[in-house]
Amino acid sequence: MSQKGDLFEDMDGNSATTITFTPSINHFITKNFFIGVGFEFKSEAQGTDESNAIGLGPQLGIVLGGPQSKAFPYIDFGIRYYKLNFDYGFTGVYQSSGSNISFGFGLIVPIKSHIGLIFEGGYHKLKIKDYDSDDSSSGKIMSIGVGIAGLLFQNAN
């Protein structure tokens, strides 16, 4: 995401840029139930200010539908543990860590034999603690998204 214009520029006229990458891998442990792992990388920059976050953690969920379904609704729950670095230019680098507890719901629509579109909504509750001061902050995120899923099937013999 690149943000430009008066609304998004800092006092020096620098625009903001954000890159987010959030893949996950899930494995079905029994019919319709999966466990997996989620990863997140996020980088934000504006002028000399930069922040980076890396998150990793388990997730589990349930998918509804069967072999003849045209779409697969699902719900999932997960927790990611984060490490964050903030570089505010002349004031120094700060480090924090914390967690993100998430609840998601969505729909996977197969468009080819091994590719599907994902439509998802989610709720995230974050808690972050600063390494130097022991100060902690919390927040909530409501999200909607669209993505692509690689669908790998194993033949049941």
N, C-alpha and C positions, 0 to 999 in steps of 0.2 A: 504494500500500500504506500503510495506517495501522496502526501498532502501538501497543497500549495495554496497561495492566496493569503490575504490579510488575516483570515480567520485562523490559519494554521502556522503562521510565521512567528518566530520569536522576535525579541526587540532588535536583533541584528539583521532581520530579514531572512533567516534560514528556515527552509521548509523542513517538514518531518517525513521520515521514511521508516516503515515498519516491514519486517520480513518475518513470517511465521510459517513453520513447517511442522505438521503434527501427524505422522504416520502411526498406525497401530497394526498389530498382528494378533489374530484370534484363532483359536483352535477349538473345535467342537469336542467336548468331552463325553457327551451323550446327545441323543436327538434333541435338537433345538437349544441346548445350553452350551455356552462357550466361556472359555477363560482366555486371557491374553495379556499383552503388555502394550502400553501406550508411551510414546516418546513425544517430546515437544522441544523445539528450538525457536526462540524468538529474539530478534535483534531490532532495536529502535535507535535512531540517530536523529539529532537536530543540532546543527552547528557543531560545537565541540562536545556536546553532551551525548553520551552513548550508554545503552544498557543492553545486557545480554542475559537470557535465561535459558537454562536447560532443565527439563523435567523428565522423569522416568517413573513408571509404576504399573501395578497390576490393574486389570479390569475384568469384569465378568458380566454376562448378560444372557438374555433369552431372545430368540428369533422365532416368530410365529410364521406358520405356513408349511407347505409340503412340496413334494417334487413337481406338482402341477401348478403351483402358485405363480402368478404374474408379478407379484411384489411381495416383499418380506418385511413386515413391520418388526421393530426390535426395541428393546430397552437395555440400557447398560449402566453400570455403576463402576467407578474407579477412583483411585487415589494416585496422585503423582507427587513425588518429592522433588523440590526445586532447589537449584543453586542459582543465585542472581549476582551479577556484577554491575555496578553503576559507576560510570566515569563522568564526573561533572567538570571536566577540563581543569581549570585552575584550582578547584576546591578539593580535588583528589578522587580516589577510587574507594567505593564502599561495597561490602559484600553482605549478602543476606541469604537465608535459606528458609524453606517453608514447605507447605503442602497445599494441594488443590484437591478437594473432594468433589467429584463430579457425578451428575446424573444426566443421562441422555436418552433420547427417544428419537426414532426416525424410521425411515423406509428405504429399503434397497430395491431398486428396480433393475433387473438384468436387461442389458441392451445387446449383448453378444454372449456367446457361450461362457466366457470367462471374465466379462467386464460388466460392472453394474454402476448405476448412478446412486448416490446416497443423498438423501434429504434429511437433515438432522436439526434438532433443537436440543439445547442443553442448559443446565444450571451448574454453576461452579461456585464453591465457597473456598476462598483462599485465606491463608494465614502465613505471614512472612515475619521473620525475626532478624533484626540487624545484628551482625557479629560483634561490632564494636560497642554499641550502647545498650544492648539487650532490649531495645524498644521493639515492639511488635505492632503490626498493622494487619487488618483483615478487610476483606471486601467480597463482593458477590458479582458474578457475571451471568447474564442471560445471553444466550447466543443462538443463532441460526446459521446453517451452512449448507453448502452443496459440495459434493466431492465425488471421487471415483474409487470404486472398489475392485480389486483383483479377486476373482472367485475361483478357488482351486477346489476341485471335488475329488474325493476318493471313492472308488467303486466299492460297494459293500458286497462281499462274497459270502 
